[in-house]
Amino acid sequence: MTPPPARPGGGVLPFPGYSVRYTVDPDGTAWLVARDVLAILDLDVSKHPGRWLNRTPDAERAYRHVPSVSGTQRYSVVSIPAALALTKRRRKRPIDATVRAFLNREAVHLVRRAD
């Protein structure tokens, strides 16, 4: 039995040693905070985080307001397919397979299914 799709809003998906923040639009589109996805992939985001997203199509990335500890903030976000594409683009470490499994197991349930 799969869990029900997430309601509009936001939350956190646990990943060992990290937490991946997400938001869901009222139309059911799920977005993951880009900085969190890049962090679990061990990509350096300190100098220029946008360089990892420059080949991501505009339809797969956006800016959204995401709830955080200090209130709602505007973050760069990516769709789940874009996050999966980031893991396929680099072939640096075996952690990519772990991240892909995490995205397929946890994040895919955020997508609202059309009945």
N, CA, C and O of each residue as an XYZ file, in Angstrom:
460
protein
N       0.839     -1.184      0.000
C       0.000      0.000      0.000
C       0.879      1.240      0.000
O       1.748      1.394      0.858
N       0.654      2.113     -0.954
C       1.446      3.333     -1.029
C       0.803      4.407     -0.181
O      -0.421      4.462     -0.061
N       1.625      5.266      0.411
C       1.062      6.342      1.222
C       0.308      7.332      0.339
O       0.602      7.445     -0.851
N      -0.659      8.047      0.906
C      -1.398      9.028      0.107
C      -0.483     10.166     -0.307
O       0.512     10.435      0.366
N      -0.807     10.842     -1.411
C       0.023     11.958     -1.841
C       0.001     13.067     -0.804
O      -0.961     13.219     -0.050
N       1.075     13.834     -0.782
C       1.187     14.918      0.184
C       0.193     16.028     -0.137
O      -0.127     16.289     -1.297
N      -0.275     16.660      0.903
C      -1.164     17.814      0.726
C      -0.324     19.032      0.366
O       0.879     19.062      0.624
N      -0.965     20.040     -0.235
C      -0.211     21.263     -0.519
C       0.428     21.791      0.758
O      -0.189     21.785      1.823
N       1.632     22.235      0.641
C       2.381     22.709      1.795
C       3.819     22.293      1.662
O       4.394     22.365      0.576
N       4.407     21.859      2.754
C       5.799     21.461      2.712
C       6.129     20.525      3.842
O       5.288     20.221      4.689
N       7.349     20.077      3.846
C       7.797     19.167      4.874
C       9.249     18.806      4.675
O       9.990     19.471      3.951
N       9.640     17.718      5.348
C      11.022     17.263      5.310
C      11.044     15.764      5.064
O      10.288     15.012      5.679
N      11.911     15.340      4.166
C      12.159     13.922      3.934
C      13.497     13.579      4.583
O      14.497     14.240      4.305
N      13.536     12.558      5.442
C      14.804     12.219      6.093
C      15.706     11.393      5.181
O      15.272     10.421      4.562
N      16.946     11.795      5.114
C      17.990     11.046      4.413
C      19.126     10.911      5.416
O      19.402     11.874      6.131
N      19.794      9.776      5.508
C      20.820      9.599      6.535
C      21.827     10.750      6.581
O      22.577     10.972      5.630
N      21.832     11.467      7.687
C      22.742     12.589      7.869
C      22.255     13.905      7.305
O      22.904     14.931      7.505
N      21.135     13.908      6.609
C      20.606     15.116      5.971
C      19.093     15.147      6.125
O      18.470     14.182      6.567
N      18.536     16.262      5.754
C      17.089     16.350      5.601
C      16.819     17.122      4.319
O      17.450     18.146      4.057
N      15.890     16.633      3.531
C      15.562     17.243      2.252
C      14.204     17.914      2.392
O      13.182     17.249      2.565
N      14.208     19.237      2.315
C      12.954     19.985      2.415
C      12.218     19.929      1.086
O      12.830     19.872      0.019
N      10.901     19.945      1.171
C      10.096     19.918     -0.047
C       8.869     20.791      0.131
O       8.495     21.163      1.243
N       8.262     21.103     -0.991
C       6.990     21.811     -1.002
C       6.131     21.193     -2.094
O       6.640     20.674     -3.087
N       4.832     21.257     -1.896
C       3.887     20.729     -2.873
C       2.925     21.855     -3.236
O       2.288     22.445     -2.363
N       2.827     22.147     -4.529
C       1.913     23.175     -5.016
C       0.465     22.695     -4.883
O       0.226     21.493     -4.774
N      -0.497     23.614     -4.889
C      -1.908     23.204     -4.836
C      -2.329     22.274     -5.974
O      -3.270     21.496     -5.818
N      -1.638     22.346     -7.124
C      -1.979     21.455     -8.238
C      -1.341     20.070     -8.104
O      -1.540     19.211     -8.963
N      -0.567     19.848     -7.018
C       0.024     18.543     -6.757
C       1.458     18.381     -7.222
O       2.017     17.291     -7.101
N       2.070     19.431     -7.751
C       3.453     19.361     -8.194
C       4.389     19.418     -6.992
O       4.318     20.344     -6.184
N       5.263     18.424     -6.879
C       6.215     18.369     -5.765
C       7.551     18.971     -6.193
O       8.026     18.731     -7.302
N       8.148     19.753     -5.300
C       9.433     20.393     -5.537
C      10.347     20.095     -4.366
O       9.911     20.129     -3.215
N      11.619     19.801     -4.645
C      12.629     19.573     -3.626
C      13.568     20.773     -3.596
O      13.897     21.325     -4.646
N      14.003     21.184     -2.404
C      14.929     22.313     -2.290
C      16.255     21.906     -2.932
O      16.869     20.914     -2.538
N      16.682     22.674     -3.911
C      17.856     22.332     -4.715
C      19.109     22.203     -3.851
O      19.902     21.284     -4.056
N      19.296     23.092     -2.907
C      20.483     23.055     -2.050
C      20.560     21.743     -1.275
O      21.648     21.200     -1.090
N      19.417     21.230     -0.819
C      19.391     19.970     -0.073
C      19.730     18.787     -0.975
O      20.456     17.881     -0.565
N      19.215     18.792     -2.189
C      19.508     17.712     -3.136
C      20.996     17.718     -3.486
O      21.631     16.664     -3.538
N      21.542     18.899     -3.723
C      22.970     19.001     -4.038
C      23.826     18.573     -2.848
O      24.899     17.998     -3.033
N      23.364     18.845     -1.637
C      24.121     18.463     -0.439
C      24.183     16.947     -0.282
O      25.239     16.407      0.050
N      23.063     16.245     -0.516
C      23.106     14.788     -0.360
C      23.914     14.130     -1.476
O      24.365     12.994     -1.331
N      24.096     14.839     -2.586
C      24.944     14.337     -3.671
C      26.409     14.724     -3.466
O      27.265     14.380     -4.281
N      26.693     15.441     -2.375
C      28.047     15.865     -2.040
C      28.646     16.751     -3.128
O      29.821     16.626     -3.473
N      27.814     17.650     -3.661
C      28.270     18.618     -4.649
C      28.523     19.952     -3.955
O      27.719     20.380     -3.127
N      29.614     20.604     -4.280
C      29.996     21.859     -3.638
C      29.052     22.975     -4.082
O      28.970     23.297     -5.267
N      28.355     23.549     -3.135
C      27.429     24.632     -3.452
C      27.859     25.944     -2.812
O      27.116     26.924     -2.858
N      29.044     25.978     -2.216
C      29.456     27.156     -1.464
C      29.757     28.363     -2.353
O      29.442     29.490     -1.972
N      30.358     28.157     -3.524
C      30.753     29.285     -4.354
C      29.698     29.677     -5.375
O      29.396     30.861     -5.528
N      29.142     28.714     -6.064
C      28.179     29.028     -7.121
C      27.206     27.856     -7.276
O      27.408     27.006     -8.143
N      26.145     27.795     -6.444
C      25.247     26.642     -6.492
C      24.511     26.492     -7.817
O      24.140     25.379     -8.190
N      24.295     27.578     -8.528
C      23.552     27.521     -9.775
C      24.251     26.763    -10.886
O      23.610     26.345    -11.850
N      25.567     26.578    -10.763
C      26.288     25.888    -11.840
C      25.841     24.447    -11.995
O      25.941     23.893    -13.089
N      25.350     23.823    -10.930
C      24.871     22.449    -11.019
C      23.494     22.377    -11.651
O      23.068     21.315    -12.104
N      22.792     23.509    -11.683
C      21.431     23.522    -12.216
C      21.337     24.166    -13.588
O      20.247     24.237    -14.156
N      22.457     24.641    -14.136
C      22.379     25.405    -15.385
C      21.913     24.569    -16.574
O      21.403     25.131    -17.544
N      22.069     23.248    -16.533
C      21.582     22.408    -17.640
C      20.197     21.836    -17.359
O      19.660     21.083    -18.172
N      19.621     22.184    -16.226
C      18.273     21.726    -15.889
C      17.270     22.602    -16.642
O      17.376     23.828    -16.588
N      16.309     22.010    -17.338
C      15.319     22.817    -18.070
C      14.541     23.744    -17.131
O      14.316     23.418    -15.965
N      14.143     24.884    -17.648
C      13.411     25.865    -16.836
C      12.123     25.294    -16.260
O      11.701     25.693    -15.174
N      11.499     24.373    -16.968
C      10.254     23.775    -16.480
C      10.499     22.856    -15.285
O       9.563     22.525    -14.558
N      11.742     22.445    -15.079
C      12.085     21.518    -14.002
C      12.709     22.203    -12.790
O      13.063     21.537    -11.818
N      12.845     23.528    -12.840
C      13.380     24.282    -11.702
C      12.587     25.572    -11.556
O      12.035     26.103    -12.519
N      12.548     26.054    -10.332
C      11.758     27.255    -10.056
C      12.187     27.827     -8.709
O      13.139     27.350     -8.092
N      11.481     28.840     -8.273
C      11.627     29.390     -6.926
C      10.282     29.237     -6.239
O       9.240     29.565     -6.808
N      10.312     28.737     -5.018
C       9.091     28.556     -4.241
C       9.360     28.955     -2.800
O      10.501     28.949     -2.340
N       8.296     29.299     -2.102
C       8.370     29.591     -0.675
C       8.214     28.282      0.078
O       7.221     27.574     -0.088
N       9.204     27.963      0.908
C       9.255     26.697      1.630
C       9.291     26.993      3.126
O      10.073     27.836      3.565
N       8.451     26.308      3.924
C       8.507     26.504      5.371
C       9.857     26.062      5.925
O      10.396     25.030      5.526
N      10.395     26.853      6.847
C      11.655     26.492      7.497
C      11.550     26.859      8.968
O      10.525     27.378      9.413
N      12.597     26.592      9.715
C      12.597     26.854     11.150
C      12.372     28.340     11.438
O      11.660     28.693     12.378
N      12.972     29.191     10.640
C      12.854     30.628     10.863
C      11.734     31.275     10.054
O      11.756     32.486      9.837
N      10.767     30.496      9.609
C       9.644     31.020      8.832
C       9.754     30.618      7.375
O      10.707     29.955      6.969
N       8.783     31.022      6.609
C       8.763     30.679      5.189
C       9.817     31.498      4.448
O       9.901     32.716      4.608
N      10.623     30.806      3.629
C      11.673     31.465      2.863
C      11.605     31.037      1.407
O      11.083     29.970      1.081
N      12.140     31.886      0.540
C      12.163     31.601     -0.894
C      13.429     30.812     -1.224
O      14.542     31.237     -0.916
N      13.235     29.653     -1.859
C      14.346     28.778     -2.213
C      14.286     28.402     -3.684
O      13.225     28.416     -4.307
N      15.450     28.068     -4.220
C      15.516     27.464     -5.542
C      15.126     26.003     -5.363
O      15.662     25.313     -4.495
N      14.195     25.536     -6.182
C      13.693     24.172     -6.062
C      13.794     23.470     -7.405
O      13.832     24.104     -8.460
N      13.837     22.130     -7.340
C      13.862     21.316     -8.544
C      12.777     20.256     -8.428
O      12.384     19.859     -7.331
N      12.310     19.814     -9.570
C      11.319     18.741     -9.578
C      12.012     17.408     -9.282
O      13.240     17.319     -9.310
N      11.228     16.393     -9.004
C      11.794     15.079     -8.718
C      12.522     14.516     -9.944
O      13.615     13.972     -9.791
N      11.955     14.626    -11.162
C      12.725     14.167    -12.333
C      14.057     14.905    -12.510
O      15.044     14.304    -12.935
N      14.090     16.197    -12.188
C      15.347     16.954    -12.294
C      16.347     16.470    -11.255
O      17.543     16.399    -11.538
N      15.876     16.135    -10.055
C      16.775     15.606     -9.024
C      17.346     14.263     -9.458
O      18.528     13.992     -9.251
N      16.514     13.427    -10.057
C      17.004     12.142    -10.570
C      18.023     12.356    -11.690
O      19.015     11.632    -11.776
N      17.779     13.336    -12.534
C      18.717     13.634    -13.621
C      20.069     14.091    -13.073
O      21.110     13.777    -13.649
N      20.056     14.831    -11.965
C      21.319     15.246    -11.352
C      22.139     14.039    -10.900
O      23.365     14.047    -11.009
N      21.477     13.014    -10.401
C      22.210     11.826     -9.947
C      22.786     11.053    -11.124
O      23.819     10.398    -10.990
N      22.136     11.122    -12.262
C      22.621     10.399    -13.436
C      23.733     11.158    -14.153
O      24.549     10.563    -14.857
N      23.756     12.465    -13.969
C      24.734     13.280    -14.668
C      26.143     13.062    -14.134
O      27.112     13.122    -14.890
N      26.258     12.813    -12.854
C      27.601     12.579    -12.309
C      27.770     11.103    -11.989
O      26.853     10.440    -11.504
N      28.918     10.629    -12.263
C      29.213      9.215    -12.008
C      30.393      9.117    -11.054
O      31.299      8.305    -11.238
N      30.361      9.955    -10.040
C      31.516     10.107     -9.172
C      31.573      9.070     -8.053
O      32.643      8.538     -7.760
N      30.451      8.783     -7.434
C      30.457      7.944     -6.248
C      29.289      6.982     -6.238
O      28.302      7.186     -6.944
N      29.399      5.937     -5.442
C      28.271      5.016     -5.316
C      27.094      5.611     -4.561
O      26.009      5.030     -4.553
N      27.292      6.760     -3.926
C      26.179      7.373     -3.200
C      25.055      7.764     -4.150
O      23.901      7.866     -3.734
N      25.377      7.982     -5.412
C      24.349      8.344     -6.383
C      23.262      7.282     -6.468
O      22.082      7.614     -6.575
N      23.644      6.017     -6.422
C      22.655      4.940     -6.449
C      21.794      4.977     -5.193
O      20.595      4.705     -5.258
N      22.385      5.307     -4.062
C      21.635      5.428     -2.812
C      20.648      6.585     -2.886
O      19.508      6.469     -2.436
N      21.089      7.694     -3.454
C      20.216      8.862     -3.586
C      19.078      8.561     -4.560
O      17.933      8.939     -4.308
N      19.382      7.886     -5.666
C      18.320      7.514     -6.610
C      17.286      6.619     -5.941
O      16.085      6.799     -6.137
N      17.749      5.655     -5.153
C      16.820      4.774     -4.440
C      15.976      5.573     -3.457
O      14.776      5.328     -3.331
N      16.586      6.522     -2.763
C      15.858      7.384     -1.828
C      14.789      8.194     -2.560
O      13.646      8.273     -2.109
N      15.164      8.794     -3.689
C      14.206      9.602     -4.444
C      13.069      8.742     -4.971
O      11.911      9.159     -4.933
N      13.377      7.560     -5.458
C      12.330      6.675     -5.975
C      11.437      6.130     -4.865
O      10.245      5.914     -5.080
N      11.997      5.911     -3.695
C      11.239      5.325     -2.593
C      10.442      6.378     -1.816
O       9.272      6.160     -1.501
N      11.063      7.506     -1.510
C      10.443      8.507     -0.636
C       9.800      9.666     -1.396
O       8.632      9.986     -1.178
N      10.565     10.289     -2.284
C      10.095     11.510     -2.924
C       8.997     11.274     -3.944
O       8.140     12.134     -4.148
N       9.017     10.125     -4.578
C       8.019      9.864     -5.625
C       6.599      9.831     -5.039
O       5.631     10.064     -5.764
N       6.467      9.548     -3.751
C       5.149      9.524     -3.128
C       4.561     10.917     -2.901
O       3.395     11.054     -2.532
N       5.372     11.939     -3.122
C       4.875     13.295     -2.983
C       4.041     13.716     -4.189
O       3.251     14.657     -4.118
N       4.230     13.010     -5.285
C       3.529     13.368     -6.520
C       2.075     12.927     -6.413
O       1.776     11.781     -6.077
N       1.200     13.843     -6.699
C      -0.226     13.567     -6.653
C      -0.611     12.707     -7.852
O      -0.349     13.077     -8.997
N      -1.208     11.607     -7.600
C      -1.615     10.687     -8.666
C      -3.008     11.058     -9.169
O      -3.916     11.326     -8.382
N      -3.158     11.068    -10.490
C      -4.467     11.344    -11.084
C      -5.292     10.064    -11.071
O      -4.876      9.046    -11.625
N      -6.443     10.113    -10.448
C      -7.332      8.933    -10.384
C      -8.319      8.918    -11.506
O      -9.135      8.001    -11.599
